[in-house]
Structure formats: C-alpha cells, structure tokens
Amino acid sequence: MRILVTGGAGFIGSNVVDGYIETGYSVCVVDNLSKGRRKNIHPKARFYEVDILNRHALEEVFIKERPEVVNHHSAQVDVRRSLSEPLFDMSLNIEGSLNLLELSVKYGVKRFIYASSGGAIYGEPRFLPLTEEHPIEPISHYGVSKHTVEHYVELYRHNYGLNYVVLRYSNVYGPRQDPYGEAGVVAIFANLMLKGETPVIFGDGGQTRDFIYVKDVVDANIAALNKGTNLCLNIGSGKETSVREVFESIAQIVGFKGSPKFQPARKGEVSRIYHDVSRASSALKWTPKTPFKEGLRRAVEQIKKEVLV
Ligand SMILES: NC(=O)c1ccc[n+]([C@@H]2O[C@H](COP(=O)([O-])OP(=O)(O)OC[C@H]3O[C@@H](n4cnc5c(N)ncnc54)[C@H](O)[C@@H]3O)[C@@H](O)[C@H]2O)c1
C-alpha cells in the first residue's frame, strides 16, 4: 500500500511514518519543515519539501507517488497563534486540507485519514467523558478550523465516494514533541526540569487533560488503514490527569525538587477534559496500551538525549 503522510517530519506524523514503514508500507512524506525536522523523517520514506498550500507542487507529488491513502497531519497547531492570526490558521488548516481532498479525488485516493482534535473541537465539556455525540462548540479558531475540515471530509465522501477516518486526538505526548512549543506540557515541563529551570503552570494546575502516548496514536493510524471507515473517532487514553499531577510525576522521574510557578489561566483553554474512546476501541479493534508513568519515562528519556547533549 502506498501512503502519503503530510506533516511527516513533525511530532505525531513522523511517528506515524515510522509505524507505517515498520509495518511494511511504502510511505512518502510531504512537509514544508516550518515546524518539522528533517532528522525526524524515516530514511526509507521518500521526502518532498512541499507546502500543502502550493497546489501545483502538491499535485506533482500525487502524480509521481499515486498514493492509495492520504494521512493528513500537516497543520497550524498552535491554539494561541490561531487566536492572534486567525486568517493564517484558516488558510493553512482549511485551504491546505481542501487542496489535499481535491487532489485525492482527482488521483483516485482510496482512503483519507484526517488528524482532528478531540481537545479543541468540543469546547468546554457539557458532560464527561466526552463522546463523539457531544455538541461541537470550539472556543478557539484552531478548534473551528480543525472541525470545519471534518465537514469537508464527509462532503467528499458523499459527493465523490472518498472514504475517510477522522481521528480526534486528545493531548498527545512522547518522543519528538517540541519542548519549545506553546502546547505539549509534558515536553515543556520535562525539558525545563532537566535543565534545572522552573516550569510555569497556567491556572491553579487543577485543570485536567486526557494524555495519550504517541505510540498508541500510531497504532490507531495503522488500524485506520482498513477499519473505522467513514467514522469520527475519539483517540485518547480515556483517563483524566491534572496538570499538577503531570508536574509531580515528571518531577519524580527527573528528580526535580522545586515547586512550579503559577500564572493566570490562558484564554481558549478548557478546564476539564477527557474522552470516551469506546467507539474507537470497537471500530478500530484498538486500545490505548501505554500507562501514563511508563509513557512519561520514555518521553523524558528521549528529551534527555536531545536536550542534554
Ligand atoms: N499534538 C497534539 O496533542 C495534537 C492533538 C490533537 C490533534 N493534533 C493534530 O495532529 C497533527 C500533527 O500535530 P503535531 O503535534 O505533530 O504538530 P507538529 O507541528 O509537530 O506537526 C505538524 C507538521 O506539519 C508541517 N507543516 C506545517 N505547515 C505546513 C505546510 N503549510 N505544508 C506542509 N507541511 C506543513 C510542520 O512542519 C510539521 O512537521 C495536526 O494536524 C494537529 O492538529 C495534535
């Protein structure tokens, strides 16, 4: 099977590429390296340094590679940047995705796997755990743009028969997460603590998230190659963990003795969230397997190698 992965030099996309190649698939990567890194790209993947907004260059890749599956991970992923630069967020996340959908239909792609956000599209939860039936009430431009593409994906199935799987990720963490980004609390905290610096907690630290280890997300992307057809699926651990608990667990692994600094809560962020993943479990025959502390240990190990060299 030939698979085109967009964002395959980034955090999640590059892990997905590794998983596909290790499973025996033929993979090409499209990434403009705005955030991703060349060294993340698996040596067996064919790499195209192409912007998904550049329709012409993107079409050349489709002509050359003739992918059977498009797995779409490229995006503007910064919630705060989406609030300050809404047009940029809209353009990359919506227009870029439309370019891919149009070309997928034109070149006979069989399946479109879309990385959506279970953390951003539902808004402030009305009930927990969040199921896929929860109202869609995003409180950031990023949440709106990520969800809008789900409508297009369904539209392209309805009008052109393009099968899809939408994977709505919760908070993903693990190797290759950017410790200098605005999100990704695990990588940010671990990086600072390893350097003996004090992490900042926005709010009182009681806010909760559903943290899922990236390898479990990769397994969902592998399963989505032939299961979960035309469904939107929450992909999370199904567990609720507070930011304060994240701080304490990483401090224990790293041996960090300090206390966090506290600053006011940030706009566009929900106070509590975790997901019901039973639909994904039955549709994909998938379960998240990595215990949080084990995942944290592996994430810290990788950051140690990267940061302290
Ligand atoms: N990290 C999470 O917890 C999380 C949660 C929910 C959803 N997601 C989604 O998963 C996907 C991957 O997120 P990530 O955390 O790995 O982010 P990331 O920034 O590490 O990866 C995104 C990749 O897209 C590339 N890219 C950006 N603009 C591009 C463009 N115009 N053309 C081509 N490539 C471009 C970047 O260089 C980068 O390699 C995104 O779609 C994001 O919305 C992530």
The ligand as an ORCA input file, in Angstrom:
! r2SCAN-3c Opt
* xyz 0 1
  N      -0.102     17.262     19.456
  C      -1.346     17.008     19.866
  O      -1.565     16.735     21.053
  C      -2.489     17.017     18.889
  C      -3.792     16.899     19.395
  C      -4.854     16.901     18.501
  C      -4.638     16.994     17.142
  N      -3.370     17.138     16.670
  C      -3.185     17.238     15.216
  O      -2.171     16.342     14.807
  C      -1.452     16.896     13.712
  C       0.034     16.872     13.988
  O       0.305     17.674     15.146
  P       1.742     17.703     15.835
  O       1.539     17.931     17.274
  O       2.551     16.541     15.375
  O       2.326     19.065     15.244
  P       3.721     19.386     14.502
  O       3.800     20.872     14.384
  O       4.837     18.663     15.153
  O       3.480     18.755     13.060
  C       2.873     19.463     12.006
  C       3.773     19.291     10.802
  O       3.146     19.962      9.708
  C       4.168     20.647      8.989
  N       3.557     21.776      8.282
  C       3.089     22.931      8.821
  N       2.636     23.745      7.860
  C       2.794     23.071      6.686
  C       2.511     23.399      5.343
  N       1.977     24.580      5.004
  N       2.805     22.485      4.394
  C       3.371     21.287      4.715
  N       3.654     20.940      5.986
  C       3.378     21.828      6.948
  C       5.156     21.114     10.031
  O       6.444     21.395      9.506
  C       5.161     19.910     10.970
  O       6.157     18.970     10.596
  C      -2.046     18.290     13.468
  O      -2.987     18.192     12.440
  C      -2.735     18.612     14.782
  O      -3.816     19.499     14.585
  C      -2.297     17.166     17.511
*
